[in-house]
């Protein structure tokens, strides 16, 4: 029997209520990730890029719900968790990257991403936190 730690996580509607438009954010993050600027940027700036990329990947999974996109979202969130474990002084909030909560199951890193990006933790991008759960609870897209 496998036991996973559980804790509250915002719904997708709450997590992405004020997020930038997905395709534009994805393009902005892609430009940032390939820029020479990021190579010389501070660890805080690099962390922001990882956070934004993880959120974009998670939102893509929420939108399309494929196993492939879920795996990408998990890997991106895990990358942020590993970065924060290496540079914990750039993190905020009540649960640090070394907390046992973030080792509890396949979506624990995505939950970490959510918790580090919520307004209560004073993260620079509170609108980009993911929510764990099945894509069937994903927010519906409004007509353009």
Rosetta blueprint (number, residue, H / E / L):
1 X L
2 X L
3 X L
4 X L
5 X L
6 X L
7 X L
8 X L
9 X L
10 X L
11 X L
12 X H
13 X H
14 X H
15 X H
16 X L
17 X L
18 X L
19 X L
20 X L
21 X L
22 X H
23 X H
24 X H
25 X H
26 X H
27 X H
28 X H
29 X H
30 X H
31 X H
32 X H
33 X H
34 X H
35 X L
36 X H
37 X H
38 X H
39 X H
40 X L
41 X L
42 X L
43 X H
44 X H
45 X H
46 X H
47 X H
48 X H
49 X H
50 X H
51 X H
52 X H
53 X H
54 X H
55 X H
56 X H
57 X H
58 X H
59 X H
60 X H
61 X H
62 X H
63 X H
64 X H
65 X L
66 X L
67 X H
68 X H
69 X H
70 X H
71 X H
72 X H
73 X H
74 X H
75 X H
76 X H
77 X H
78 X H
79 X H
80 X H
81 X H
82 X H
83 X H
84 X H
85 X H
86 X H
87 X L
88 X H
89 X H
90 X H
91 X L
92 X L
93 X L
94 X L
95 X L
96 X L
97 X L
98 X L
99 X L
100 X H
101 X H
102 X H
103 X H
104 X L
105 X L
106 X L
107 X L
108 X H
109 X H
110 X H
111 X H
112 X H
113 X H
114 X H
115 X H
116 X H
117 X H
118 X L
119 X H
120 X H
121 X H
122 X L
123 X L
124 X L
125 X L
126 X H
127 X H
128 X H
129 X L
130 X L
131 X L
132 X L
133 X L
134 X L
135 X H
136 X H
137 X H
138 X L
139 X L
140 X L
141 X L
142 X L
143 X L
144 X L
